[in-house]
Amino acid sequence: MRQAIVFAGTTEGRELSRWLADEGVETLACVATAYGLELSKAGDGLEVLRGRLNREEMEALFRREGCPLVLDATHPYAVEVSGNIREACEKTGSEYLRLIRPKASFLEEDCIFVESVEEAVRLLSKLSGRVLVTTGSKELHRFTGLPGFRERIFARVLPSPEVVAHCVELGFSGSHLICMQGPFSEELNLAMLRQMEASWLVTKESGKAGGFEEKLSAARRAGAGVILIGRPPEEAGLSVEEGVRELRKRFGIAKGLAQTEERRQVILAGIGMGVPENMTEEVRRAFRDADCILGAGRMLESFQDLGKPFLDAYDPEVMRDWLLEHREYKKAAVALSGDVGFYSGAKGLTEVLEQAGFSVELLPGISSVVYLCSRLKISWEDIKLMSLHGRRENLIAAVRENFRTFVLLGGKNPVKTLCEELLKYGMGGTEVTIGERLHYPEERIVRGSPGELLTREFDGLCGALIENPDFCGRRALGISDEEFLRGPAPMTKSEIRCLSVAKLGLLPDSLVYDIGAGTGSVSVEAALQVPKGRVWAIEKNKEAVKLIRENARKFSVSHIEVAEGEAPEVLSALPVPTHAFIGGSSGNLKEILEVLLGKNPSLRVVINAVTLETVGEALRCMKELPFEDVEMVQVQVAKAKALGNYHLMTGQNPVYIFSGRGSRRDA
């Protein structure tokens, strides 16, 4: 005797059946097809009955099982079946509970509404063009009445032997018969519509869980019209969530549907260069065993022959939401290019999926740098690794400090942009090796100087190995004054500059303001200490602005940005700083510090003062504004100057160096 009978014509129905059985409720699930039987997976406490039942057979079943609670979780369009279930319950005194799939949201102008398949066929007879029909096999015979249906109609149906046999008998075969299990992603729907050059899509409003929104969006992008067979009027019922609450109360179930579901597995697999021969056997097996496959664009090309449901996506949240919607897939595999540990989406995706309750496993692949170095017969153990594909990094600093730098490129004309950058910062003597379409039959590996490669055409997605025979490693503080291009602009002298930058306490990824930058000497020194960061040189004098840019090129520091104008006005549009050096304030010191603390209350600041008036103002600011760990140092430097056979010490003006960190004592 069963406690519940579930007519499980939808994914939600199958999930409810398994949930009830797992919670100790003796359950019978009724499915119409062999495919439904395969998906429902009978087990402890759950029996699955296959076959289409008429009303009399339903009545007999209900009486045989003691007239239990009957859950109607059939498809919204299964009007006749729902009517028979309801009448059989009335006849036998069984309690009837209807669970309704929520409707999808869409604009009515996106579709042509018809009330039935017959009306859709009549409309198509007046229209021209190919048609993708996604309404299933049950009413596919009605489309055979359309003149030229064998050439016009493409039918997408479930991949079961009985369905295929039925469709072939009707006259659908070859490329006009698509046998796949949905729901389908927008990108896969779009690819099908474009492949068959369809002018029309015929579908039913199957709700979000049925992939209706993805079909509608794909048709819009493909320029195909949508003929929508309207959902029949539906009697009152409960949503799945409301139904679960009712069932928990009735049967004393502590956990909800999502809580009892076994932890689903997602494998993030590095597929190397993307061709099957470049994948490990472990990775290939993971995709063969998966229930569905996710990945972006070309990542899915190698798995077309597996016949798995696909999601063409890259965004972690999109993948997570899709997997949460399609709980029928217990084991998913995500295709990621190269290796999962080398500038891969695996890091962010792992975090998002684990927070959603998935079990995540990572499988390594062969990265592009490993492959390219093997082709060049060199080691990659001492190479600086970087990526400019969708990222912003300081390539020039890496090339300046390392003999070999490998960088992933992306975007429009990336090799041209790379070569222009190297030439701009005096690195024309480097040797650049470009690897594109690695491991594919059209693989190309090209070597040359930036000048030689500048005008050549390359793929938008490729890798570059840059060798710099003049690399210098990380440069220490203390560039001599004579190395800078000077002009009339003021410059902080070498010894003061070293101490001031040291007082800033910079980190490799700091974002630094140099206010009143002059020649840019402090900007250059700071930039050399923050290879992963950025320096903003703020200067109002046009001649000085020109000098800053020239010195940035001379010392190969591409991550100096120049903001021309007067502080504090120019500061509002700049990104939030972590550190600021103030070498000149034009009498606006307090206003500048207030703006800086407003942008970052924990900012580290160093102020240089030469005149006594500035010293007094700096001291007042450090007292009145929220600063802590304040330090004041007075430095006077004397340098030897040759006079005949003798050397005399020539003193420079004393400099007062104020340093401190913003605090939140005013909060």
Disulfide bonds with the S-S distance in Angstrom:
none
